[in-house]
Amino acid sequence: MSAAVSPLRPSAGNPATRPALSDSLIADLNTKSDAVRALLAAAAAELGTDGEIAFANSFGAEDMVLTDIIMTGGLPIEIFSLDTGRLPAETYALIGEVEKRYGATLRIYFPESGAVETFVRAHGINAFYDSVALRKVCCQVRKIGPLGRALAGKKAWVTGLRAAQSVTRAGLPLREFDAGNGLEKFNPLSDWSETEVWAYIRLHQVPYNALHDQFYPSIGCAPCTRAIAVGEDVRAGRWWWENPETKECGLHVKEGKA
């Protein structure tokens, strides 16, 4: 499977097309940002203020909005990230920039080396291109396993998911029970638009992944992410060889669904 890039289109992540900060948009952002802070503060008050809630940061645009809200608001929420071992160089650069900007060392979780070695020896270094089943096994090894360790002992976790991102996320609630991981799950940006995400980043000068300026609206592992083309949705660059209905890594698939 070739990782060829299709003709590019402007996206909300491109500096030339970022939304203008009108008074009405700023007012809307302030209202929505306050609602996110209130939701997370209430979650912390209910479920604990000593590391019982964790935010899974993959360093996409949405996650940078939440990072800024959590850090500037002094919310008692641990921020962690999963380093699959195959992230783009731009993502690693952003991790360093975030730690410098906010004066915090993020908790990074890595896959078990033995599990990675077993998978690669059995199926090949890029086996995820060969079938959906093998791609899901790779995600299990590199993402879901480390996520389980990151969430061990937690009462809740926070994500940057938005309902408008894909068909697999339609109807996404602000709060739900994650039966697979056995804890509460909060999606504070569920009702945010892409325009609002980028307006917040612009308004507060939040650092973001440089790949967004190269027409990558959704960024994961380097070999499984490409730029998007004219007419494609924001998740089209993730696992582009699969049908939209299978385009989740397993981190956010509800129990009982593939």
Sequence and secondary structure as in RCSB ss.txt:
>XXXX:A:sequence
MSAAVSPLRPSAGNPATRPALSDSLIADLNTKSDAVRALLAAAAAELGTDGEIAFANSFGAEDMVLTDIIMTGGL
PIEIFSLDTGRLPAETYALIGEVEKRYGATLRIYFPESGAVETFVRAHGINAFYDSVALRKVCCQVRKIGPLGRA
LAGKKAWVTGLRAAQSVTRAGLPLREFDAGNGLEKFNPLSDWSETEVWAYIRLHQVPYNALHDQFYPSIGCAPCT
RAIAVGEDVRAGRWWWENPETKECGLHVKEGKA
>XXXX:A:secstr
       B   TTSGGG     HHHHHHHHHHHHHHHHHHHHHHHHH SSS EEEE   SHHHHHHHHHHHHTT 
  EEEEE  S   HHHHHHHHHHHHHHT   EEE   HHHHHHHHHHH TTGGGT HHHHHHHHIIIIIHHHHHH
HTT SEEE    GGG GGGTT  SEEEETTTTEEEE TTTT  HHHHHHHHHHHT    GGGGGT SS  SGGGB
   BTT  TTTTBSTTS GGG   STT  TT  
